[in-house]
Amino acid sequence: MGILKKRVNEFPTPYTCMNAIKKGGIETKLSMVLMGFGNIVHGQMMKGLLYLALEVVYIVFMILTGVHCLAMLPSLGSVEQQEYWDEATQVYMYTKGDQSVLILLYGVATVLITVLMVLAWRGTLRSAYKAECLAKEGRHVNNFVEDLKTLLHENLQKLLMTPPMVFIFLFTILPLIFMICMAFTNYSKIDDHLMLFDWVGLDNFAALFDSSSILGSTFWSVLAWTLVWAFFATFSNYIFGMIVSLLINRKGTRAKGFWRFCFVLSCAVPMFVSLLIMRTMLQPEGAVNVLLRNLGLIAQDASLPFFTDPTWARVTVIVINVWVGVPYTLLQLTGVLQNIPEDLYEAAKVDGANAVQIFFKITLPYMLYVTTPYLITTFTGNVNNFNVIYLLSGGDPVTDLGSTAGKTDLLVTWLYKLTIDKQYYNIGAVIGIMTFIILAIAALVTYHNSKSYKEEGGF
């Protein structure tokens, strides 16, 4: 029993906030109110003063701005901007009013700053408790210079990860939360809610899911086409890229490097240039239709409706996506094929397997095992493939003048039109959230049920 107790005492008490609150001394408990007080008491003067300065800055910010921002967040403002005629300048002037966009942005920023302050407070409490425990045990308590030196050794991850986390917070987390909040407001041009708008709860989601309305029917139509497009754009590229890579890598193919160069050469041309050229060539008076007329394959007054007929437009964008996407798939699968152990093929041939059996029992399973994450990311990228659709067809053709989306519009291009052209920012935010939910669920479920996840290291 004594040996067991001795071994338990050999493990140090974790420096957690709960232990600091329950077991900490008076100086540690005072650190909950005066950040850095425990560090100052135990000789970490500079660190304690920095913590205290951070607390003072936060309190001053909350008194001057933060409290007002949080108080305005529930209402998003109430004073409308008024227009009046100024006799002195002979121009229309505007009175100062509330701007709901800024109120929402500043309110969200204040909430996130408060969250970061809570995390800093927890770190301060742990630091004070650690200094107290080290002092009671008679061990050395690092000064400020020694703490800085640890950033180059045992705490190197803090030094390297802090700048990226700051930028992720500013340019990813803050805009993302701001956009999510926008989905629960009536911020749009539909009712001229651009300067002053309110919270509407789940009304935008209900309108989007209402298939009887124009907006709802458009959403379901665009969602269905987006999934169809993503499926064919992903697997057509994969299948044709697989065929080309198998043909080039087979033993009987000569000049393998030359054929790879021919396909990879298209990757050197920026994709948007290739897409714009193809769009020009496929216009009613473009090079393709003119050539077909000159060859007598179509009438002189006719043209193939590449981007004017819905079915033709959808097939066209899928085919052109294959043309621009196969070289990238070829590069991916070539590396996979070259890493399949040759012993597997030799053993299969010894057992009497033919070429078809070898492909379906060895080559295809190995390729799918390795490239399943690539297929998931490619499918996700095709759902959000803005460039191909926008540069080729622009979402056209539009067959329903009451709709805000064309027959080739994806969710991402429709979102662009709603926000940039129509200024329906709230509906655009809802579509962005729905796109994220669909992609996140599909990617996680697919990968979790794949052999790449279940049988990691199987090959």
N, C-alpha and C positions, 0 to 999 in steps of 0.2 A: 504493500500500500504506500509506503514511504517512497519507494522507487518510482511508482506511478505518479505520485504528487510532484516529485522532483522533475520528472520529465514534462509534466504539464506546465510547470513554472518556467521551463526552459523556453517555451514559445512566448514571444512578446505579445502584449495586448495590442490588438489592431487599433490604429489611430483613426477611428471613425467618429462621426458626429455624435452618434448615440453614446459612445463611451466617453466622449468629451463632456457631454451634458450630464451624464450620470456619475462619472468617476473623476471628472476634472476638478481642479482646485478653484478657488475664488477668482484667480486671475484668468483662468480659462473660461469660466462662466461669464465674467465681465466682457470677454471678447465677443460674446453674442451681441452685446450692445455697443461696445467700443471696439471695432475691428482692429486687430493688431496689438491690443493691450497685453495679452499673454506673451507675445513675442518680445515686446519692449521690456517686460519684467524679467525675462530670462536672457537678456543681453542681445537680442536680435533687433537692435534699434532701427536700422534702416528698413528692414522688412516690415516691422510694425508700423513705422511712419508711413510707408507706402500703402499699407492696408488702410490705415486711418485716413489718408488723403483720398483714397478711392471712395471710402464711405462718405466723406465730406462732399466730394464732387457729386456723388449720386443724390445726396440729400438736397444740395443746392439746385441740381437739375430738376428734381421733383417739385421743389417749391416754386421755382421760376416757370417751369414749362410742363413737367411731367403730369402733375395732378390735373392741370387744365386739359391736357390731351386725353387723359383717361376719363375725365368727367364729360367731355364732348363725344366720346366714342359711342355711348348708347343711342344718342340722338342724331349723330352725324351732322349737326348744325341745324339752325332754324331761321336764320336771318337771310332773306333772299337779296340778291343783288338787284338794284333798281337802276333803270335808265332815265336820264333827264337831260334836258337841253341847256347848255351853258351859253348864256348870252354874251359873255365876255370873249370866249374863244370861238363861238359860233359852231360848235361841234357837240355831238352827244357824249355825255360823260356817264360814268357808272359809280354808284355808291359802293362802299366796301361791304361785302357780305360774306357769309360762310362758304367755304369750298369743301364739300364733303370728301373729295378725293384726298386733299391734304389732311383733313381731320382723321380719315381712316388710316392713312399712311403713318402719320405721327402717332396715332393711338397704338397701332400694331408695333411700331418701332419702340414705343415706351414699354409695352408689355414684354417684348423680347429683351430689352435692356434690363428690366426688372428680373427676368428669369436668369440672365447672365449674372446679375448682382447676387441673386440667391446662391448660384453656384460658387461665386467668389467668396461669399460669406461662409459656405460650407468648407471651402478650402482654407479660409482663415482659421476657422475653429479647429480643423484637423491639425494645422500647423502649430497653433498654440498648445494643443494637447500633446503633440509630439515633443515640443520643446520642454514642456513641463515634465513629461515622463523621462526624458533623457537627463534633465537636471536632477530629478529625484534618484535616478540610478547612478548618478555620479559620472555619466558619460559626457563626451564632448558635444556641445551645441554649436552648430555651424554659424559663423557670422555671414554677413552679406556677401563678401568676396568669395568665401568658400561655397556658398549656395550658387553663385554664378559659375564657379568652376565645375560644379556637378552637371551643369547643362551641357558640358562637353564630354561627359562620361556616362554615369548611370542614368542621368535625366536627359540624355540627348534627344529622346523622342519628343519631349516637351518643346525643346528648341526648334526642332524640325517641323513639328505638326501644328504649332500655334499659328504661324502666318497663313498656311492653307485653310485652317479652320476659320480664321477671321474673314478671309475672302469668301469662303463658302457661306458663312453666316450673312455677310452683307449682300452678296450677289446671287445667292440661291435660296436660302431659307426665308429671308425677309420678303423678296418678291413672290415666293411661292405662297406664303401665308397671306400676303396682301391679295393675291389673285383668288385664293380660296374664299377669303372674306367677301370679295367682290361678287362671288356667285350668289350670295345671300342678300343682295341689294337690288334696287331697280335702276342701277346706273346704266342708262342707255339713251338713245336718241328717240326711242319710240314715243315717250311722253315728255321729251325735252328735259330729261333728268340728267343734265351734264354738270351743272354747278352745284346743285343741291339734290340729294337723293336720300332714301331711307332704307332701313332694313325691311326685307319682305319674307324672311324665313325660307321655306322650301318652295315658294311659289314658282321660281324659275325652273326647278327640277320637275315640278308637276306639269308646267307648260311644255317642257321638252319631252316628257313621256306621254303626253296626251296625243295619241295617234290621230284623233279626229281634227286637230288643229293643223294649220299649214306648217307651223314650226315643228310640231311633233312628227307629222308624216315625213317632213324633210329629214329630220334626224334619223328615223328608222331606215329610210331609203339610203341615206349617205352612209350610215353604219354598216348596212348590209353590203354595199358596194366596197367599202373600205376593207372589210374582212375578205371578200372575194378577191379584191386586188392584191391584198397582202399575201394570200395563199398562193395565187398563181405567180405573182412576182417573185416569191421566195423559192417555190419548188420548181418553177420553169428554169430559173437561173441555175438552181442546184443540179437538176437533171441534165440540162444541156452542158453545163460546166463539167459534170461528171463524165459524160460521153466524150467530150473533147479531150479531157485529161487522160482518159483511158486509151483513146486512140493515139495520143502523142506518146504516152509512156509504154505502150506495148513494144515488145522486143523487135518486131518487124518494121517499125517505123524508123525511117532514116531522117537525118537532119532535125532531130528533136529540138535543138536550140533554136533553129530557124523558125519552126512553127510556133514555138512559145513566144519568140520575139514578135511574130506577126500579130498574135492576139494581145500581147502585153503592150504593144505600141499604141493601141487605142487608149490605154490608161494615161499616156503622157499628155493627151489632149484634155483640157478641162471639160468636165462633163456638161457644164452649162453651154459651152460652145457647141458640142455635138448635138445637144438637144435643140438648140435654137436653129442650127443648120437643118436638122431633120424636120422641124416644124415648118421652116420656109419651103423645103422641098415637097412637103405633103399638102401644101395649100391648093385650093382649086385651080390656081394658075401657076402652081409650082412646077419644079422640074419633072417630078414623077408623072403628073397628069399630062403635061405637055409631051413627054416622051411616049406615053401610051397612046396619045392622039396621033402622033407622027407615025407610030408603028401600026396604026389602024386597029388597035385592040379595043378602043372605046370610040364613041362618036365624037365628031369635032366640037359639038356644042355641049358635051357631057364631061363630067369629072367624077372621080371616085370620092365619096364623102368621108374622107379620113377623120375629119374633126367636126362634121356637120350632122352626122347620123349618130345617135347614142351608142348603138351596138358597134358600129365601125370605130368610133372614138375609143371605146373601152378596149377593144381588141388591139387597136393601134398602139395605145400606150403600153399594153402588156408586152407586145412584140418588140417595141423599141427598147423597153426596159431590159429585155433579154439581151438585145444587141449591146447595150452599154454595160450590163452587169456580168455577163459570162466571163470576161477576162479576169475579173476579181475572184470569181468562184474558181476559175482554172488555177490561179495561183495558190489558193487555199488547198484545193484537193490534190494538186501536184505534190505538195509537201507531204500530205498524208500518205499518198500512194508510195512515195519513195521510202517511207519509214515502215511499211509493212514488212515483217521478216520474210526473207526469201525461203526460209526453211518450211514455212507453212505451205507455200505453193508446191514445193518439192514433195513434201509428205502427202499432200492431197493427190498429186499426180501418181505417186507410187500406189496409193490406195485405189486408183482407177477413176478419179473424179474428172469430169469433162469441164470445159471452159465455163459453161453456164452454172454448174454446181459450185465451182470455185468462186465465181463472182458472188453468188447468193449466200454461200456459207462462210466465206473468208473476207473478200474485198468489201462488199456492201456493209456487213455488220461492223467491220473495223472502221470504215469511213463514217458511218452513223454514230458510232461510239465516240469518236474523236470530235466530230463536227456538230454534235447536238447543241452545245452552247452557241456555236456560230449560227446555226439555223434559227435559234431563238432570238438572238440579237438581230439577225437579218429580217425576220418577221416583224420584230418591233420597229426596226428602222423603216420597213416598207409601210407600216401603218402610218408613220409620220413622214413619209417620203414626199416632202413638199416640192422639191426641185423638179422631179420628173413630171408630175401632173401640172404644176403651175407654168413651167416653161414650155411644155408641149401643147397642152390643150387649154390651159387657163381655167380648167374646170368645165369648159363648154362641152357639148352644146346645152343651152338652157331651153328646155321645152315648155316649162311652166313659168310664165311671167310673174306669177304670184310667189314663186319660190325664190329663196336667196342662194340656192345652190344649183350647180349644173350637174349633168349626168355623170361626169368623171371627177367631180369634187370628192376628195377625201375629207375626213373629219378635220384634219389640220388645215387644208386649204379653205374649207368652209369657215373654220374658226377665223382664219385670216380675213376673209371677206366680211364676216360679221363685225369684227373689231375695227378694221382699217377703213373699209368702204361704207359700212352701215352704222358703225359706232354703237353696236349692241354689245357693250362690254360685259354686261352681266351674263348674257347667254353664252358669249365666248368663254367666260370663266367656267361656266357649267360644263361646256363641251370639253374644255381642257381637263377638268376633274374626271369626267366620265372616261376620257381617253386614257388617263393615267390608271384608273381603276381597272379597266378592261385589260390593258397591257400588263399591269402588275400581276393580276390574278392568272392570266394566261401563261405568262413567263414562269411564275413560281410553280404552278401546278404541272406544267409540261416538264420543267427541269427536275422537279422532285420525283416524277414518275419515270424518268429516263434512266437508261443503264449507266450513263455518264455519272449520275449521282448515286444510284443504288450499288453499282459495281465499280466504284472508283479503284483504279489500279488493276482491273481485271485483265487487261491486255498487256 
